[in-house]
């Protein structure tokens, strides 16, 4: 079934307000939302690059919720049979992120500070740096990371939005850092953001935890997910 992706898009401002409502009157905690988002990301990666083809996964995590989604995805990927390595240069000293770190350490997941070596030794990359609240400019230590993402020939999966892109306006202008970054896979969480219209690869929708009535309140529609899956590939269905 073909659908008009414009009916499913939510702006950055509304996405932030929706999250706030989910964690107030919606009854969700940030832990729950992160767990559901990370699980859907891990499922999309398994469907796209199964562990027998792209086993070594470099997960590049930022200091916010997008990074937390990446940490949860890494935990699930480890249990799915992958060998994840985490690059986490700006780890916040908060209980939630400390617990996620402990969970990964208990599973034997490796952390690295050597980003150039990690790029050379991985089979695929997860971009979990910046989420829908990102505002330029890009600051250290992520400038070098974005340049590596622009130039790598290895497959990259971006969580919710390609890092360096403006959530509503899309990629940076020609000549700016990140202008040439076009990931292989994009996993939009809850609903695609406006910048996804500029994305050219395989596109998944994940984060299956709101009702159609709740979505309608915030001005977007929800497609029907297949059976029990937490993800829906929308690449081939976009008009």
C-alpha positions as CSV (number, residue, x, y, z in Angstrom):
1,X,0.0,0.0,0.0
2,X,1.4,3.4,-1.0
3,X,1.1,6.3,1.3
4,X,2.0,10.0,1.3
5,X,4.9,10.4,3.8
6,X,3.9,14.1,4.4
7,X,0.9,12.8,6.4
8,X,3.3,11.0,8.8
9,X,5.8,13.8,9.4
10,X,6.1,15.7,12.7
11,X,8.2,18.9,13.3
12,X,11.0,19.1,15.8
13,X,8.9,21.4,18.0
14,X,6.0,19.0,18.1
15,X,8.2,16.0,18.6
16,X,9.6,17.6,21.7
17,X,6.2,18.5,23.0
18,X,4.9,15.0,22.2
19,X,7.7,13.4,24.2
20,X,6.9,15.7,27.1
21,X,3.3,14.7,27.1
22,X,4.2,11.0,26.8
23,X,6.2,11.4,30.0
24,X,3.5,13.3,31.9
25,X,-0.1,12.5,31.1
26,X,1.0,9.6,28.9
27,X,2.4,7.7,31.8
28,X,5.7,6.7,30.2
29,X,9.2,7.1,31.7
30,X,12.2,8.1,29.8
31,X,13.6,4.6,30.4
32,X,10.6,3.0,28.8
33,X,10.7,5.3,25.7
34,X,14.4,4.7,25.3
35,X,14.0,1.0,25.6
36,X,11.3,0.8,23.0
37,X,13.2,3.1,20.6
38,X,16.5,1.2,21.0
39,X,14.8,-2.2,20.5
40,X,13.2,-1.0,17.3
41,X,16.5,0.3,16.1
42,X,18.2,-3.1,16.8
43,X,15.4,-4.9,14.9
44,X,15.8,-2.6,11.9
45,X,19.6,-3.2,11.9
46,X,19.1,-7.0,12.1
47,X,16.7,-6.8,9.1
48,X,19.1,-4.7,7.1
49,X,22.5,-6.1,8.0
50,X,22.2,-9.5,9.8
51,X,25.0,-10.5,12.1
52,X,26.3,-13.1,9.7
53,X,27.1,-10.3,7.1
54,X,28.0,-7.2,9.2
55,X,28.8,-8.5,12.7
56,X,31.1,-5.8,14.0
57,X,29.1,-2.7,14.9
58,X,30.5,0.7,15.9
59,X,27.9,2.6,17.9
60,X,28.7,6.4,18.1
61,X,26.7,7.9,20.9
62,X,26.1,11.5,21.8
63,X,25.4,12.9,25.3
64,X,21.6,13.0,25.0
65,X,18.6,10.8,24.5
66,X,19.7,9.8,21.0
67,X,22.9,8.5,22.5
68,X,20.8,6.6,25.0
69,X,18.8,5.0,22.2
70,X,22.1,3.9,20.7
71,X,23.2,2.3,23.9
72,X,20.0,0.4,24.3
73,X,20.3,-0.7,20.6
74,X,23.8,-1.9,21.3
75,X,22.7,-4.0,24.2
76,X,20.0,-5.7,22.1
77,X,22.5,-6.2,19.2
78,X,24.9,-7.9,21.5
79,X,22.2,-10.3,22.5
80,X,21.2,-10.8,18.9
81,X,24.7,-12.1,18.1
82,X,26.6,-8.9,17.0
83,X,29.9,-7.6,18.3
84,X,29.2,-3.9,19.2
85,X,31.9,-1.4,20.2
86,X,30.8,1.9,21.7
87,X,32.4,5.3,21.1
88,X,31.0,7.6,23.9
89,X,33.2,10.7,24.2
90,X,30.8,12.9,26.2
91,X,29.2,10.5,28.7
92,X,26.9,12.4,31.1
93,X,27.1,11.6,34.8
94,X,23.4,10.8,35.2
95,X,21.8,7.7,36.7
96,X,20.1,6.6,33.5
97,X,23.2,6.6,31.4
98,X,25.3,5.1,34.1
99,X,23.0,2.2,34.3
100,X,23.0,1.7,30.6
101,X,26.8,1.8,30.7
102,X,26.8,-0.8,33.5
103,X,24.4,-3.1,31.5
104,X,26.8,-3.0,28.5
105,X,29.9,-3.6,30.6
106,X,28.2,-6.6,32.2
107,X,27.6,-8.1,28.7
108,X,31.2,-7.6,27.8
109,X,30.6,-4.8,25.3
110,X,33.8,-2.8,24.5
111,X,34.2,0.9,24.7
112,X,36.8,2.8,22.8
113,X,38.4,6.2,22.6
114,X,40.2,5.5,19.3
115,X,37.6,6.6,16.8
116,X,39.8,6.3,13.7
117,X,40.9,2.8,14.5
118,X,37.3,1.9,15.3
119,X,36.1,3.1,11.9
120,X,38.8,0.9,10.2
121,X,37.9,-2.2,12.2
122,X,34.1,-2.2,12.0
123,X,31.7,-3.6,9.5
124,X,28.9,-1.1,10.0
125,X,28.2,2.1,12.0
126,X,25.3,3.4,14.0
127,X,25.0,7.2,14.2
128,X,23.4,7.9,17.6
129,X,24.9,11.3,18.1
130,X,22.3,14.0,17.7
131,X,18.6,13.8,17.9
132,X,15.7,16.0,17.0
133,X,16.8,18.7,19.5
134,X,20.1,19.3,17.7
135,X,21.0,22.9,16.8
136,X,24.2,23.8,14.9
137,X,27.1,24.4,15.1
138,X,28.7,21.1,15.5
139,X,31.2,21.2,18.4
140,X,34.2,19.0,19.3
141,X,34.7,16.1,19.7
142,X,32.1,15.5,17.1
143,X,33.5,17.6,14.2
144,X,36.0,14.9,13.3
145,X,33.3,12.2,13.7
146,X,31.0,13.9,11.2
147,X,33.9,14.2,8.7
148,X,34.5,10.4,9.1
149,X,30.8,9.7,8.6
150,X,30.9,11.8,5.4
151,X,33.8,10.0,3.9
152,X,33.3,6.4,5.0
153,X,32.3,3.7,2.5
154,X,30.9,1.5,5.3
155,X,27.1,1.4,5.9
156,X,25.8,3.9,8.4
157,X,22.4,3.7,10.1
158,X,21.2,7.0,11.6
159,X,18.8,7.0,14.5
160,X,15.9,9.4,14.0
161,X,17.9,12.0,12.1
162,X,21.3,12.0,10.4
163,X,23.7,13.8,12.7
164,X,24.6,17.3,11.5
165,X,21.3,17.7,9.7
166,X,18.8,20.4,10.7
167,X,15.7,18.4,11.8
168,X,13.3,20.6,9.9
169,X,15.5,21.9,7.0
170,X,17.7,18.9,6.1
171,X,21.4,18.6,5.3
172,X,23.8,21.5,5.9
173,X,24.5,23.8,3.0
174,X,27.1,22.8,0.4
175,X,30.6,23.4,1.8
176,X,29.5,23.1,5.4
177,X,30.5,20.1,7.6
178,X,28.0,17.3,7.2
179,X,26.7,18.5,3.8
180,X,27.9,15.2,2.2
181,X,26.6,12.9,4.9
182,X,24.0,10.6,3.5
183,X,23.5,7.5,5.7
184,X,22.6,4.1,4.3
185,X,19.6,3.6,6.6
186,X,17.4,6.0,8.6
187,X,15.2,4.8,11.5
188,X,12.6,7.5,12.2
189,X,11.3,7.2,15.8
190,X,7.6,7.7,16.5
191,X,7.2,9.6,13.2
192,X,9.5,10.9,10.4
193,X,10.9,14.4,10.8
194,X,10.8,16.9,8.0
195,X,14.4,16.4,7.1
196,X,13.7,12.8,6.2
197,X,12.4,14.1,2.8
198,X,16.0,14.6,1.9
199,X,17.0,11.1,2.8
200,X,17.7,8.7,-0.1
201,X,18.3,5.3,1.5
202,X,16.3,2.6,3.3
203,X,13.9,4.2,5.7
204,X,12.3,2.5,8.7
205,X,9.7,3.7,11.2
206,X,10.2,2.5,14.8
207,X,9.0,3.3,18.3
208,X,5.6,1.5,18.3
209,X,4.0,2.8,21.5
210,X,1.4,5.5,20.7
211,X,-2.2,5.3,19.6
212,X,-3.6,6.7,16.3
213,X,-5.7,9.1,18.4
214,X,-2.6,10.4,20.1
215,X,-0.9,10.9,16.8
216,X,-3.9,12.7,15.4
217,X,-3.8,15.1,18.3
218,X,-0.3,16.1,17.2
219,X,-1.2,16.4,13.5
220,X,0.2,13.3,12.0
221,X,-1.0,9.8,11.0
222,X,0.4,6.3,11.8
223,X,0.7,3.5,9.3
224,X,-0.2,0.0,10.3
225,X,2.7,-2.0,11.7
226,X,3.0,-5.6,10.6
227,X,2.0,-8.2,13.1
228,X,4.2,-8.1,16.2
229,X,7.2,-6.1,14.8
230,X,8.4,-2.9,16.3
231,X,9.4,-1.5,12.9
232,X,7.9,-0.8,9.5
233,X,10.0,-0.2,6.4
234,X,8.5,2.7,4.6
235,X,11.1,3.1,1.8
236,X,9.2,1.2,-0.9
237,X,5.8,2.6,0.2
238,X,6.5,6.3,-0.1
239,X,4.8,8.2,-2.8
